[in-house]
Amino acid sequence: MKLIFFANTDWYLYNFCVSTAVRLRKDGHEVVMLSPPGPFGDRFAAHGFRWIQLSMDRASLNPLREAATLSRLVAILRKEQPDLLHNYTMKCVVYGALTARIARVPAVVNAVAGMGYVFTSDALKARMLRPLVKTLMRMTLNDHRSLLILQNPDDVMAFTDADLILPDRIRLIRGTGVDTMVFQPAVPPLHRDGRLRVLLAARLLWEKGIQEFADAAALLRQWGHDVECLLAGSPDPGNPHSVPQEQVRQWVDQGLIRWLGHVDDMPGLLNTVHVMVLPSYYREGVPKSLLEGAASGLALITTDRPGCREVVSKDGVDGLHAEAQSALSLAKCIARLDGDRGLLEQLSVRARQKVLREFDERAVIQKTIDVYGELTAPYADASASRSTS
């Protein structure tokens, strides 16, 4: 079987889809990566995957430009003739599902991790796009040859309540999982009596709680806590809510945070910190950074928001909940762990246990492959029947 993975950035494909592609190749299938140009695309070759570049502006509203993008995508699908197209991220889901019909792709899997900018922002542009996107989703998502993967029950309810898709076309798979063999607690364990090191690892979007993290660092300093606050991630120029690099450098100059930029060796970095925070007020799928932190045996602090609550479900049990958009609440959570190293240890152990129990990558990948099987088995059976007749 030949599959195409389509996303709006090569970064997304590289960080969230390579493990599934490797498993599929081991099973004898061909996987092709498809995305706009970017700095991560050349890395696919090192894993043995072909990469097709599609010129696409994530933020464009120009009808002529978008029509040209759709035309190029149809041409690629007709040339490649995949047995299954897996679309990731909102715009690619809409465009991929639409062009798959035109190109007669036999099976389509759509994956949406969180509701995204169009559905969560109150900006004029988002409000203008929302009715159009909803109409296109209703047109494309209910095809009998497609299924939609969502990552948390809140998104399932949001999609069905908005009548975007019939419930029987949805499959719930909680996140993309984490490789618990790669992300492991530090050996020997990181000393927990010294200076507390706290990490926020995310795309630099305001909704991820970047401002709240910097403000919490300022509060902790005022309160006399000797805490090192680290920020890993890069601005996302294609997103209207990206935090400007100049703002991040201002926080660095004020001594509030240490900015690491993009980090390739995340397992290594996570073995040098005690706490992973994600003060997100975004509608997440299931945040990868929280899963990686938990697998590495870090205590977690996040919000009780869709997606985040899948990882930290009970405050004080498998992590701490900070109030969304509250630097004060976030600072209090960090200060609590700084002052109670026993709780820090308990939450670290429980986080690792929960990931092993519920979010191991191998189980998540198998669930995804099972979804592929739901769609491709009828065509495989029909093909076999024709070949023997």
N, C-alpha and C positions, 0 to 999 in steps of 0.2 A: 504494500500500500504506500502511496505517496501522499505526504501531508505538507501543507504550507502553514507556517506560523506567521501571522501578520499583526504588527503593532505600530504605534505612532512614533516610537523611538527605538533605535538599536539598543539603547541602554536598557529598556524594558525587556526586550527579548533576551539579552545577555544575562540579566539578573534574575529573571523569573521563569525562563522557558528552556534553558540549556539542559537542565537535569532531566526534564521530560523527554527532550529530543534524544539525549544519550540513551535513555531506556528504550525508546522506540527503535533506535538504530540497532541496539542489541537484539531486539525482537525481529530484525530483518526488514524494517521499514525505512523509507527514505524521507528525510525531513529537510525542507528548504525554509530559510529565514527570509522574511520580506519586511522592509521598513524604509523610512527615509534615510538619507545618508547621515553618518555620525561617526564619532571616534571609536565606538565599540564594535562596529561591524567587522573590522579586520580580524577581530578575535575569534569569530566563528570558524574561520579556516583552521585555526589551531585545534578546534574540536572536531574538525572533519565535516563541517556543514557549509553548504553553498548559501551565499547571501545575495539576494536581489535588492537593489536600491530603487525605491519609488519616490520620486519628487512629490512631496506633499507638505503643505503649510498647515500645521495643526490649528492655527488661529484664524485662518482665512475665511472671509465671508463673500469673496468675489465669485459670482456665479460662473463666469467663464473659466476662471482658474480651477474651481471645483469640478466643473464638467470635464475639463482636461484631465484632472486627476482620476476621475471615474473611468474615463476612456482608457487611460494607461493601465489602470488596474484590470479592466476587462481583458485587455490585450495580453497582460501577463498571465492571467488565469487560463485563457484560451490556449496560450502557448505551452504552459506547464502541465495543464490537464491534471490537477491533483484529484485524488479520491476524496480528500477531506481538507477543508479550509478551517483553521482555528484562528478566530479574530479576537484580539485583546485590546482593551481600552475602548471608550465610548465611540469615538469617531470611526475607528477601524471596524467596530461592530456594525455600525450603520452602513458604511461604505462597502465593507466586505460582504455582508449579507445581501446587499442590493446587487452588487456586481456578480456574486456567485450565481444568482438566478439567471442573469443574462448569459454568463459563461457556461451555464449548465453543470456546475460543480455538484456532484451527487450528494455530498453531506457537508454541513456547516455546523461548527461549534462556536458559540459566542461566549466570551468571558468578560464580565464586568466586575472590577474590583473597586467597590465603592461607587457612589452616584456621580462623582465627578463635578467639574466646574459648572457645567450647564445646569445641573439640577440643584446645586448647593449654593451658588452665588446669587446675591441680590443685585449684581451689577446689571446695567441696562442691556449690555451685549448678551449676557446669559439669559435674561428674561425674554429677549427677542428671539433667541435661538430655541428656547424650551418648547414652544408649540410645534415648531418644525421637526425637531428631533423626536418628540413624542409621536408625531404622525408617521415619520419614517420608521420608527421602531415597531409601531403597531403593524405596519405594512410588511416588515421583513422578519420579525422574530417568531411569528406564529407558523412559519412554513413547516410542513410535516417532515421536511428533510433536515431540520435544524433543532438544536437544543441550546439552552442558555445556562451557563454555569454562574452561580452567584456564591459569594463567600460568607454571607452571614444571614441569619433569619430576618434582620431588620430590612435588608435590601430585598429579600423575597417578598416581604409584606409591601414594601414601597412599590415594587414593580407590579404586583397583582392589584393593589388598591388603585393604582393609576390606570389600570386596564391596558398596560403595555404588552402583556403576554398572558397566555392561558397558563394556569398553574401546572398543568401536566407537561409543559415544555421546559420547565425549570428543574435543574439539578443543583442541590446545595452541596458544595465542597468547601470546607472551611479553610480558606487560604491556599497558598502554594506549598505549604510545608517548609521544613528546614532539614538540612542534612545533619543529623545528630552525631554522625561520626566525624564530621569536619568541625562543627561548632560544639566544643566540649569545655567543661570547666578547666581553669588553669591548673597545671601540675608543675610544681607544688601550688597549693591554693594561694591566691593573692592575700597578702597580709591585711587583715580587716581592722587593725587597731590604729593604723596610720591615717594620713590625710584621705578623706573620702573623695573618690573620683567618679564623676557623674557624666554620662554621655547622652547626647541627643543625636541620633543618626537618621537623617531624612533628607528628602529634597527640600531646598530652602524655599518653602511656601509659607506665607503667613498663617494659613489654616493649620499647619503642623504644630503651631504653638511656639514659633521661633522667638517672637517678641516676648512672650511670657517667660520663656527660658532665660533670656537675657535679664529681664526685670527681676526674676527670682534670684538670679546670681547676685544682683545688686542688693536685694533684701538680705540674703544670707551673709553678705559682707558686713552690712549694717548691724546684723545680729551677732557678729563675732564668730561666725562659723568659718573654719578654714577648709573650704570645699573647692575642688578644682572642677570647673564646668567646661566640658569639651563639646564641640559641635562638629559633626562630620557630615559632609554633603556639599553639593554645589548648587548655585542658582539655576533656575529652569527658565531661560529666556522665552521659551515658547508658551509659558503659562502667564496669564495676566496678573496673577497673585504671587509672582516670584519676588523674594526678598532681594533688593539690590545689593550687589557686592559691597558698595560703599557703606551701606548701613552695617553690614557684618564687620567690616574693618573698623568702624567707629566703636563697636562693642569691644573689639579686640584691643584697640588703643586705650579704652577706659579700664582695661584689665578685668572685664567681667567674664569673658569666655576665651578659650583657646580654640581657634578655628583650624581644623585639619584639612578642609577641602574634601575632594573625593579620595576615598581610601580603598585600595585594592585588597589589602590583607585585613578583612574584617575579623576573621577568627583571631588573628594576632592582637588586633586592637582591643577586642572584647576581653581578652585575657589580662588586660592592664587596667580595667575599670571595675567598680563595684556595683554601679547602678545604671540601668538603662531607663531613660525617660522618653515619653512621647506625649506631650500635652496637647494632643490633636483635638480640634473641634471640627474636623473634616469628616465626611462620611467615608470612613476607611472600608476596605474589604476585610482582610485580616492582616495587620501590619507586619511585614517581613522583619523589620528591625526588632520588634518585640519578641518575635519567635527566635531570632538569632541570639538576642540577649538572654532569653530564658534558657535556651539550649546551652549557652555558655555559663550558666549558673549565676546570672546576675539578678539582683532584686529589681523589680519592675515598678515604675510609676507611670500611670497613664490616666486617661479620662474614662468616664462611664458613658462612652459614645459608641455608636454602631461600629463593629469591627474590633475596636479596642477592648470592649467588654468580653469578647470571645476569648481573649488571652488572659486578662485580669478580670475574673468574674465576681470575686468576692474581696472587698476591701479588707486588708489585714490578713488575708488567708493566702492568696496566690500573687499578691502585689498590693499596691496602694492606689487609690483613686484620688486624683486631684480634680477640683472643679474646673470645667472648661472655661477658658479665657480668664483665668484667675492666677496671676503671678503669685499672689499671697498664698493661695492654697497649695500651689506647686512648691513654693519655698518651705512651707510648713511640713510637707511630706518629706522633702529632702532633709530638712533639719531633724525630723523624727528619726530617720535612719542614721543620721550622723550621731545622734545622741543615744541610740539603742542598737548597738552592734549585734546583740542577740537576735533581735527582730530581723535585721539585715541578713543574718545567716539563715534564719528560718525561711524567709521569702525566697532567698537564692536557691535553696534546696527544693522547695515546692515548685518553683518555676521550672526547673529542669525536669522534675518528675512529671509535671503536667504536659510538657512538650513531648516527652517520650511516650506518654500515654495517648495523646490526642493529635499531635501535629507532626509526627515523623514523616519526612518527605516521601519515603517509599510507599507508605499507605496512601498518601494524597495522590501520588502519580498513578497508582493502580486505579484509584477511583476515576481519575480523568480518562485513563485508557478504557475503563469500563463504559464511560459515556461514548467514546468513539465506537465501541463495539455495538452499542444500541443502534447507532445510525448506519454503520457500515455492514453489519451482519446481513440485513435483508438484501443488499446489493451483491454481497459475496455469494449468498445462497442462490440468487437469481442467475449470477454469472456461471456458477458451477452447474446449475440446472441446464443452462443453454449449451454449455460445453459438452455435456454428456448426452444431449438429445440428438 
